[in-house]
Amino acid sequence: MREIEVAGLDRETLLVNWLNELLYLSERFQETYESLEVLAFSDQRLRARLRGTQQAAPVPTTVKAVTFHNLAIRRVGTEWMATVVVDV
């Protein structure tokens, strides 16, 4: 388990920072995350506990970063949906 916290100026920045942090941690520690528990959340801060497993062998990285290009966050009924473009 790993507890992490990220911040952003708004929802869009928070989402990009969150996904980039997950990408970094996965590459740095060779982990695959299976689930998360949100401990605190606002439009500008997210703290969560990740549950993951160690990768048996290094996985080739195909995603370099999450970008702001064409980023969209919208509410659909009671759920939130996001469109995210990644740099490969």
Residue, then its C-alpha position, 0 to 999 in steps of 0.5 A: m500500500r502507498e498513500i499519496e497526495v496531489a494538488g492542483l489549481d483546479r479540477e483539470t490540473l488536479l486530474v493531470n497531476w494525479l495521473n502523472e503521479l500514478l504513472y511516475l510511481s508505477e514506473r519508479f517502483q515497478e508497481t501495478y495498482e489494483s484499487l484505491e481508497v480516497l481519503a480526502f478530495s476537493d477540486q484542488r487536492l486529492r489524498a488516497r491510499l493505493r493498493g498494488t502489487q510488484q511487477a514480476a518483470p519491468v513493463p515497457t513504458t508506452v505512456k510518457a506523460v498525461t497532457f492538457h491537450n483536449l482535456a475535458i471533465r464533465r458531469v453526466g448525471t451523478e457521475w463525472m467523465a473525463t477525456v484525457v490525452v497522453d503523450v506516448 
